[in-house]
Every structure is written in structure tokens, then in C-alpha cells.
Amino acid sequence: MIGSGYGRALIAAGLAVLAGSAQAAQCGNTSAGFEAWKREFADEARGRASPAAISALMGTSYSSATIAADRGQKSFKLSLDQFMAKRGAASIISRGRAMKRSQAALFDSIEQRYGVPPGPLLAIWGMETAFGAVKGNVNTLSAVATLAYDCRRSAYFTDQLYAALTLVDRGVLTPNTRGAAHGEIGHTQFLPKNVLNYGTGGSLDNASTALNSTANFLKAHGWRAGAGYQPGEPNFAAIQGWNAASVYQRAIAIIGAKIDGE
């Protein structure tokens, strides 16, 4: 036992060194530190990610488009009516009803397997990518790496980045994969960690795979076959798991009900 002040100072110094070595790569709020952060993150990732995945990470660049989108999410502050108008709810409902009929076999098989009816899936599909028409054109790995570096939500997107590196190893993502500004991919815009946890196999650029994966996500978040999904009903919690913005949650529930109710 070291009881002297000198001994205690030595212990404190040693703990400081250990703490310093355990610190994560330093986040930042401008592009200036991104390259240094990548090198630090790559050092930390060795052993958790393959050399090929780390090479893909080192090929990323700071995504100004991602930061602009992350700082500019003003639509979630609109009223429900304003939000639905901005997102084209009437068009989504009309087209969703038509697609429910034209792809009845697909939606029947999904409902039998996961208990999720067509309405919420079509609402999500329409809201996220206009039924696959607008999936984004931002480099996915660069988007996720930029948000892992950015101080605003670094911890959350660090998890997403490790998931993305795993998907590189599995061949699901490549250094050239492109999608939405926050790193979402496919018809219903899955973040990398959701691809790992809820993807049902195959490319999410395939509509059937994306819809099955979305239903799997909702089921994993407590969806119960036959239960309602409006606010206050049992399945609304699963919709809340899809997106944290209350205006988005309510829009999905309303659009989905109008599609299911014809």
C-alpha cells in the first residue's frame, strides 16, 4: 500500500495515462479534423473491423451535404397538416391504395408472416423514398463516418459506423454505395445497424426485401397482428420505434389507415 503524497501522485498520473489511452477518437464540428479523426478511429477499429473495411473507411470524405441535412431538418417542426402537405400525403394515399391492389400477393405474404398490414408499410415506403423514386445520392460510408465524427450525435453514429463496416465485410455495402444524407439505404431507408438487426436478406434496393425487412422491424418493436396502430393503440409504439419525430409518427398512422381503409 502506498500512503505517501508522492505515491498518490504516481497513481493519479498512471490513471490519467490509462484514461487518455481509452479515449475515443476526437469528434469535431468542422471538416478540419476529419482526416485525423479517421486515423484515430481506424486504430481503435483494428480487431473489430477487417483490413478491407478499414480501407473503405479511410477512403471516405467529409460530407458537407450530410451536415447540411442534419442541421436543416425543419420539416419536423411543422404542424401535422403542414407536414403531411409537404410530404405529399394525398399522393401517397392514392398511389398506396393502387399498389396495395396491384401487389396484393406480396402484401398478403408479409401480413401472414409478420402481422403487419399493407397501410403502414406503404405509408413508410411513400414517405421515405416516394416508393423508391428518391433513395438519395450521398456516399453512404462517408455520410455515416461524417456523423460519427461530428460531435452532435457521435456516440449514436459510431455504432452505425461499426455496423456499416460489418456490412462492408458482408458485401452489403461497398465504398461506392449511395443513399440518403444520414447513411440510410434502400426503399425504406434503413440505417446500417437496422440492416444488421432487421434485414431479411438480400438487397434493400429490392422493394420486396425492403418491405419484408420493414415489417420485421415493426414486429421486433412489438407489433401485434390485428391490433390498431393509431396513437393510444397497441401498435403505435412500433411506429414510434421507426422515427422519433411525433409528427412523422402520426403521419404514418393516418396515411396507413387511409390506405388500409380505402
N, C-alpha and C positions, 0 to 999 in steps of 0.2 A: 504493500500500500504506500502510495506517495502522498505525503501530507504537507510538504512544503509548498510555498507560493511558487517556487521555481518549477516544481513538479506539476502543479496545477496548470501553469502556463504552457508547459510542454504538451500536456493532454489537450488543452484548448487548441493549441496550434495544430496538433495532429488531427483533431476533429474538423478543423477548418479545411485542412487539405483534403480529407475524405469527402467533406461536403462539396468542395469545389469540383472534385473528380466525378461526383454523382450528378452534377447539374446538367440539365438538358441543354441542347443547342440553343443559343441565344436568339429569341424572337426579335422582330423589328417591325417598324411601321412604314418603312420606305424600301425601295429596291436596293439601297446602298449595301445592306448587309447580307443580301440573299446568297451570294456565292460562298461567303464564309460560312453561313449557316448550313448550306448544303454539305460542305466538307465535314462540319461537326456532326451533322445528322448521320452522314454516311458512316463515320467512325462508330457512332452509337449503334447503328443498324447492323453492323457486321456481326454475324452469328444469328441474327433474326431474319435477315434477308439474304438472298443469294447474290453472288457477284453480278449476275445478269440483271437482277432487279436494281442493285445499287448503281450499276452502269446506266440503267434507264433513268434513275433519279438524277444522276449527275448531268444528264442531258437535258434536264428541264430548264426553263427560263422563268423569270418573274413575270407573272401575268397581270398586267395593268388592267386588262378587261375584267378579270376576276375581282380585283379590288374595287373597281368602279361599280360592278354589280352588287358586291357585298355592302358597299356604303350607300347604295341607292335604292333599297327595297322599300319604296314609298307606298306601293300599292297596298301593302298590308295595313296601312293606317287609314285606308278609305272606309267609308261606311259599307255595310253589306251590299246594298243596292248599287253603289258606285263600283265596288269591287267586281260584282257579277257582270255589270255592264262592260267594264274594262276588259274582263276575261272572255266576253262573248258567250255568256251563259245560254242565251236563246238559241244560238247556233249549235252549241254543244248538245243541248237537249234535242234539237231537231235531228241532227246527224246521229246522235247516240241512239235514238229510237230506231232509226233506219238500220244502223249497224247491229243492233240487238236482234232485229229480224233477219238480216242477211247472213249473220254469223251465229245463228241460233244454236247450232250443234256445238260450237266452241264454248259458248257461254253456258250451255246446259252441262257440259262435261266439267267445267270449272265449278259450277254451283254444286254438282253432285260430289265433287272431291273436297271442296273447301267450305261449302256452305254459304259462299258469297254470291249474291245475285248480280245480274249484269249492271244495274244502275250505278252503284258506287265505282265499279271498275271503269265504266265508260266515262263517268264524271272525272275521275282521276286522269284517265288517258287523254281526254279532251282538254282538261285544264293544264296538264303538264306539257304536252307537245302538239296540241291540235291534231290528235290521232296519228302521231308520227311524222307530221309535216315539218315540225320545228324542234329538232333534237339538240341543236346547238353546234357551234363550230369552234369551241375553245379546246386547246390541248388538255386532255384530262389529267395527265400526270403533273403538268405544270400548274394547273388550277389547284389541285389538292396540295401540292408542295408549297405553293404560294400561301395558301390559307393555314398550313401547318406552321409556316414561318411567321405569318402575321400575328401580332400579339393579341388581337381581339378574341379569337377563339382557337388559340394554338393547341391546347390540350385535346379538344374535340377533333380537330383535323389532323393531329398527329396520329390518332387512332385510325382515321380514314386513310392516311398515307401508308401506314403499315399494312392495312388491308389492300390498298392498291398495289403495293409491292408484291404481296402474295398473289394477287390476280395476274401480275406480270409473269410470275413463275408458272402459273396455270394456263397461260396463253389466252386469258380472257381480255387482258389489256395489253397494248403494245405502246412503245414510245410515240406512236402516231395516232392513237385513239383520240377522237374528238367528241365533245359533248357539251353540256351546259356549263355555265360560268363557275359553278361551285364544285364541279367534278362529277355531276350526275350523268348517267349514261342510259341510253335505250329509250324505248317508247314511253315508259312511265317514270324515267329519271331516277334510277337507283344510285345512291352513293356507294362507294366501294365496299364499305362494311356491310351494307344491306345486301349487296350482291353475294358476299360470302355467306351471310346468315340465312338469307331467304330465297336466293336464286334457285330455280328448279332445274338448272342445267341448260346449256345452250346459250346462244347469244341473245341479249336483251334488245338487240336491234330486230329480232323476230317478234312480231306482235303477240303471237300465241305464247311464247316463252315469257314475255314481259307481263302479260295479263295473268298467267298462272303464278308467276313469282309475286305479283302484287296481291293476289288472293291469298297466297301462302303467308305473306307479310301480315295481312289483316287477321288471318286465322291465328297466327302466332301472337298477335296482340289482343286476343280474347274474343274474336268474332264468333258468334253463336248462330248456327243456321236457324232461320225463321224468326229471329228477334229483330226488333226495329233498330234503325240507325240514326234517328233524329236526336237532337240534344235532349238529354234526360233518359234516352232509351239505351238498352244494354250495349249495342254495337257502336254507339257514338265514341266510346273510349278508344276503339280500334282506329277510327278515323282520326282521332286526336293524336294517335301514335304516328300517323303518316306525316303530319305537318303541324308545327307548333303554333301557327297563326290562327287565332279563333275565327277570323273572317274567312279564311281558306277552309277550315273545318266545316263551317256552316254552309258554305257554298257547295262543297262536295255532297253534303247531306241533302240539300234542296234539289240540286241538279239530278242526283241519283234517284231521288224519289219521283221526280217528274218523268224520268226515263222509265223507271220500273212501273209507274202507274199509268203510262201512256196518256 
